[in-house]
Amino acid sequence: MFSQRLDGRKPSKANRICRVTAVALGAALLGGCGSMTNQAQVPQTSEAPLPTVPLPSASQGQEPSAAADPSPAAESSPAASGQAAAEPRPQVERCHTSMLSGTAKHGESGAGQRYAELTLTNTSGETCTVYGYGGMQLLGADDAELPTKMERTPNPGPQVVQLAPGQSASSTLHWTAVPHEGESEQGPCQPKPVSALVTPPDERDPLTVSWDLGPVCGFGSIENSAYHS
């Protein structure tokens, strides 16, 4: 197994034991180094367990919220069913010209001042309403239009006047009997009217009213209030 020395002498027993021991120690060292290398290449790691989160149960996932459930009171409430709306009341129709008759009567008079009440009466068999201001045009003896200028006053102002059959509403008129500059002072300041075309509020068709209140000075300027009861 072992080679002989160059000098031809066989190695002694002690030398052979030393060589065997050296070989064994080398093998042991190599094995130990391999083990250390393997341990260095594969580091050991300690993994902490992940926290667990409880999942909702099936009953919790399927249970509806209280806000989504309609309450019996809400289902049976009149507002929800739409049956609580009050029935609309029948509206009273506006008074049309064909439902009215008119008169013009003297009111209080002062020095050079004239007043009259222009009255509309419901001659129909139905209740109707009058609201606001009307119109008027003075007419002469031959139905010629005379100077007329209607000026609205707020005393009283517009108000709804409900007229049952036979009831009336009036507009207060005011004008002057004193001639203005440019009008005749020797005779009538303006031609004397004999009638007037009166148009009720919100209507287009006029009705004829007799006029025996004398001429209207100031070129036919007449103040008129809204119709009132």
Disulfide bonds with the S-S distance in Angstrom:
Cys95-Cys128 1.88
Cys189-Cys217 1.81
